[in-house]
Amino acid sequence: MAKKKAAKEKADFNQMSVPELKAKLSETQESYFRLQFRHTSNPLKNPMQIRTHRRDIARLKTYLRVKEAGAVS
């Protein structure tokens, strides 16, 4: 089930434009920061959310870099 969701996200990221990717990245970074902050004061029920957000940020940065490099070439 998780693989289907990951594949769908990849397809969504491929179809996004650079400004959309930047908006999604800032939104995800803000959410990640809030999760970390909440986790330090009170442990989360599902700490795997932190890992998921961190990986989403890396994935978004990768797609953003590829799109920007493709636009320059």
C-alpha positions as a Markdown table, in Angstrom:
| # | Residue | x | y | z |
|---|---|---|---|---|
| 1 | Met | 0.0 | 0.0 | 0.0 |
| 2 | Ala | 2.8 | 2.4 | 0.9 |
| 3 | Lys | 4.5 | 1.8 | -2.5 |
| 4 | Lys | 1.4 | 2.9 | -4.4 |
| 5 | Lys | 1.3 | 6.1 | -2.4 |
| 6 | Ala | 5.1 | 6.8 | -3.0 |
| 7 | Ala | 4.6 | 6.1 | -6.7 |
| 8 | Lys | 1.6 | 8.5 | -6.8 |
| 9 | Glu | 3.7 | 11.2 | -5.0 |
| 10 | Lys | 6.5 | 10.8 | -7.5 |
| 11 | Ala | 4.1 | 11.3 | -10.4 |
| 12 | Asp | 2.7 | 14.4 | -8.7 |
| 13 | Phe | 6.1 | 15.9 | -8.2 |
| 14 | Asn | 7.0 | 15.2 | -11.8 |
| 15 | Gln | 4.0 | 17.2 | -13.0 |
| 16 | Met | 4.6 | 20.2 | -10.7 |
| 17 | Ser | 6.2 | 23.3 | -11.9 |
| 18 | Val | 9.2 | 24.9 | -10.2 |
| 19 | Pro | 7.1 | 27.5 | -8.2 |
| 20 | Glu | 4.7 | 24.7 | -7.1 |
| 21 | Leu | 7.7 | 22.6 | -5.9 |
| 22 | Lys | 9.1 | 25.5 | -4.0 |
| 23 | Ala | 5.7 | 26.1 | -2.3 |
| 24 | Lys | 5.4 | 22.5 | -1.4 |
| 25 | Leu | 9.0 | 22.4 | -0.1 |
| 26 | Ser | 8.4 | 25.4 | 2.2 |
| 27 | Glu | 5.2 | 23.9 | 3.4 |
| 28 | Thr | 6.8 | 20.5 | 4.1 |
| 29 | Gln | 9.8 | 22.2 | 5.9 |
| 30 | Glu | 7.5 | 24.2 | 8.1 |
| 31 | Ser | 5.5 | 21.0 | 9.0 |
| 32 | Tyr | 8.7 | 19.2 | 9.7 |
| 33 | Phe | 9.9 | 22.0 | 12.0 |
| 34 | Arg | 6.6 | 21.9 | 13.9 |
| 35 | Leu | 6.8 | 18.1 | 14.3 |
| 36 | Gln | 10.3 | 18.3 | 15.6 |
| 37 | Phe | 9.3 | 21.0 | 18.1 |
| 38 | Arg | 6.3 | 19.1 | 19.2 |
| 39 | His | 8.4 | 15.9 | 19.6 |
| 40 | Thr | 11.0 | 17.5 | 21.8 |
| 41 | Ser | 8.4 | 18.8 | 24.3 |
| 42 | Asn | 6.1 | 15.8 | 24.1 |
| 43 | Pro | 6.9 | 12.5 | 22.3 |
| 44 | Leu | 4.8 | 11.9 | 19.2 |
| 45 | Lys | 2.5 | 8.9 | 18.9 |
| 46 | Asn | 4.1 | 8.2 | 15.5 |
| 47 | Pro | 7.7 | 9.4 | 15.4 |
| 48 | Met | 8.0 | 7.9 | 11.9 |
| 49 | Gln | 6.3 | 11.1 | 10.6 |
| 50 | Ile | 9.5 | 12.9 | 11.2 |
| 51 | Arg | 11.4 | 10.5 | 9.0 |
| 52 | Thr | 8.7 | 10.7 | 6.3 |
| 53 | His | 8.8 | 14.5 | 6.3 |
| 54 | Arg | 12.6 | 14.5 | 6.1 |
| 55 | Arg | 12.6 | 12.2 | 3.1 |
| 56 | Asp | 9.8 | 14.2 | 1.4 |
| 57 | Ile | 12.0 | 17.3 | 1.8 |
| 58 | Ala | 15.0 | 15.5 | 0.2 |
| 59 | Arg | 12.8 | 14.2 | -2.6 |
| 60 | Leu | 11.3 | 17.7 | -3.2 |
| 61 | Lys | 14.8 | 19.3 | -3.3 |
| 62 | Thr | 15.9 | 16.6 | -5.8 |
| 63 | Tyr | 13.0 | 17.2 | -8.1 |
| 64 | Leu | 13.5 | 21.0 | -7.8 |
| 65 | Arg | 17.2 | 20.7 | -8.7 |
| 66 | Val | 16.4 | 18.5 | -11.7 |
| 67 | Lys | 13.8 | 20.8 | -13.0 |
| 68 | Glu | 16.0 | 23.9 | -12.5 |
| 69 | Ala | 18.9 | 22.2 | -14.2 |
| 70 | Gly | 16.7 | 21.1 | -17.1 |
| 71 | Ala | 15.5 | 24.7 | -17.5 |
| 72 | Val | 19.0 | 26.1 | -17.7 |
| 73 | Ser | 20.3 | 23.6 | -20.3 |
